[in-house]
């Protein structure tokens, strides 16, 4: 029984034999593409996981979790019976009509949103009045290249939108605030409509029942304020050091390896937040998302110290999120060890093309925050990478030098780096208490 429980809870990975690239879920053989439409080789498991015809999970416990391991699952964990016999079923998940994305954790998001507000103010101020031409602007240690014409930003290096608003949410950085994120998600995933987006929005005709379901004011302005503040106060991830002396030394050594192989060039270990006060709403919110008292949502604020953020006497704080909050291109042409894990998308979701390199916007993703990487698996924007090592080896493009340096490192150094990353974790509130 004990062994069966362990097997039920184990998250299998490719080294265990996870994946079935040449058979369907019904056991029939199937053909497997080895190259993409442009003739570049692809890894077999890039296409192995699909939500409908599966494989779609790493562990039995990934779905069987309520009220405890071995129980039932929420609606989101439904399976598609008989779809597993297909080769595989792709029409509803084809990349031409959808981007397949993994769910992100929201812990520490209050500090992240405030960081991006400060960055936005600084970047927009630097860009104001620049002469025509290509320039580098910078905030919090992150550089962005912009092209200015006629007093407006007309192109960037792909790392930010032309409005120079740093957007920290979604895998590609397209949502400005927790409020916008929540309002989008409520409508998208639940069919719950916020009055600020629909009832009170002139663009929607001030329609109190825009979805015509017979219910008005499904989510009030107060509701959206509350859900935003809840997420903003979720605890800051922390480093949880192992107890043994040798294990602690390995983590410390791994942090140095992380820097030596160049991971810190994008995964910036820390940024300074000038004011550690979270204020709702975000003044940069787009139309349809409450941005000020003029829109009907009064200001609420709280000290981010309640999230575990270490605030100094001058009111500033250091945010150790291991991200530069910039989009980067992780794709490249076939080379040694090249697998296009991060190059599967066809829909740009508003990401600008790289005007200086001619790269499509689909190849840019926001640098993933690593402060919770130790217990936020699976990895990658699709959630189809089971281990930290797999995620590192999947890097290409701007991440290839660090990826190759990691692969060339000794096994001891590789293990140390992974041990360091595993120490960066979300600490459940029950554990903190």
Secondary structure, 3 states (H helix, E strand, C coil): CHHHHHHHHCCCCHHHCCCCCCECCCCCECCCCCECCCCCECCHHHCCCCCCCCCCCCCHHHCCCECCCCCECCHHHCCCCCHHHCCCCCCCCCCCCCCCCCCCCCCCHHHHHHHHHHHHHHHHHHHCCCCCEEEEEEECCEEEEEEEECCEEEEECCCCCCCCCCCCECCCCCECCHHHHHHHHHHHHHCCCECCCCCCCHHHCCCCCCCCCCCCCCECHHHHHHHHHHHHCCCCCEECCCCCHHHHHHHHHHHHHHHHCCHHHCCCCCEEECCCEEEECCCCCCCCCCCCHHHCCCCEEEEHHHHCCCECCCCCEEECCCCCCCEEECCCCCCCCCCCCCCCCCCCCCCCCCCCCCCCHHHEEECCCCCCHHHCCCECCCCCECCHHHHHHCCCHHHHHHHHHHHHCCHHHHHHHHHHHHCEECCCHHHHC
